[in-house]
Every structure is written in structure tokens, then in C-alpha cells.
Amino acid sequence: MSLDKNLFQQPSNKLLAALPASDYEHLVPHLKLVKLPVQQILYEAAEPITQVYFPDKSVVSIVTTMEDGSTAEVGIVSNEGMVGIPVILGDNTTTTTAFVQVAGAAMQINADVLRNEFNRGGAIQTLLLCYVQAVYSELAQGAACNRLHTLEERLARWLLTVSDRLESEDFPLTQEFISQMLGVRRSGVTVAASTLSRAGMIRYQRGHISILNREDLEATSCECYQVIQNEFARLLGFLPSNRARKFF
């Protein structure tokens, strides 16, 4: 995969793009454009976070692992956000693991450098704190969703979220991986995916999913999808699925 150097001039990561030009230019000397191959671990639970990532069109899953080895996705990050939130919250470790779900690229910055820039205050601090609040809202809504909504509704919401973050209606995902991310058995994902497929909303074939009817998929999804979209727009001035507009 070749890396587009133009990303430094026009960052596709929406947090970086939302910064005032002067603040972004101040960060540029510290940013490094890197490849993110699938399954690459960006940080481990209980291990120091030394690098922070602002993804391009890669998708990173934030997962919790139980004692028996089972996993559940608690967050998803792509070009709307950053990987390494604990760094700006006064610590550099967490109970979760971050790994690449869909390969792509990212802007990488040393954790200490970003922390120092954040502590200077100003636009970057305001923006990143608003992002943290948006993520908090997403996690809270997700917890309620997992408790109250059907697997079919949750799967529809999750597929829409991945599609938004990749800005594509077609992406590689296996049912086994989806089951791990949703914290359910693969057989349950198979049934839910078959229901969506028979209704003409998606097509699943050989580890690839295509969204065929987005309007119906949004109608099938629970209200949590729109709640999260609205909160990102309110706090950051952009939707996770649309091009960023300047926050300041």
C-alpha cells in the first residue's frame, strides 16, 4: 500500500482537519504517516501507550478481553477520531486493547508530544475534549444498546458505523470477526445477517459485506445509530459519515 503524502497538506482524519490551520501546522513536524496492516496491535491492555494514531480510512477496534479469552468490542475508531485517548486524560494505560480491523493508514504522533500539545490548551485541547465527550456518549449508548436491542438491530447499527468510518458500502468482514466484536455467538450473527440479506439490505460473500439498501438498513437499526451521529455533529461540528467542517 502506497502512502499519500498529500495527507499532510489535506488530512483526511476529521479531527486533524477540524483544527485551525496554525494549530495543525504546529503538529505537522511531529506527525508520521504510517501503514496499519490488518490485526496490527496499536496498544495492549495494561501496557504503556507510546504512540497515538489519527486514522485515515483504516478502522481500529477497541476491545475488552475476559479471563477465558473471549472478547467484545467496546469502541471503533477511524477517520473521525484518535486511538490513544488515555494519553490526554492524565495516564497512558487502559484496560482495553486496540488493533486494526480494516487495513489502511494513519498519522502517528509520539504520546508525550501530543500530551504536551494538549496541555498547552487552546484549540487542540478544546477539540480533543469534545471528542472524548462524543466517545463517552457513544460508549454509554452502546452499553444500553447491547442490553436492550435485538441482535439484528445491533448488527445493522454496527454495519452502518463501519460503513461510515470507511466511507464505503463494501468492506471486508467475516462473520466470525463480527461475532467477536458484538460479543455473541457466530450462529447468532449468521441468523441476523441472513435476515438482512434476505430483505435485500446487504450481501455477504467470502468475507466481504456490501450494503445494498442503506435506507432500509438505517430503518432496521435501532435509534442508537442516529443518537450517536447527532452527538458527534453537536460536539464536533461534523458527522462521522461526512466530510469535516472547521470546528473553530
KAHU-V597371 format. One record per helix or strand of 3 or more residues. SS is the DSSP state (H for helix, E for strand). FROM is the first residue (numbers start at 0). LEN is the number of residues. If there is no record, write none. Layout:
ss:SS from:FROM len:LEN
ss:SS from:FROM len:LEN
This chain:
ss:H from:4 len:4
ss:H from:13 len:5
ss:H from:20 len:8
ss:E from:31 len:5
ss:E from:40 len:3
ss:E from:50 len:5
ss:E from:58 len:7
ss:E from:70 len:7
ss:H from:84 len:5
ss:E from:96 len:6
ss:E from:103 len:7
ss:H from:110 len:9
ss:H from:121 len:27
ss:H from:150 len:16
ss:E from:169 len:3
ss:H from:174 len:8
ss:H from:185 len:13
ss:E from:201 len:4
ss:E from:207 len:4
ss:H from:213 len:7
ss:H from:223 len:13
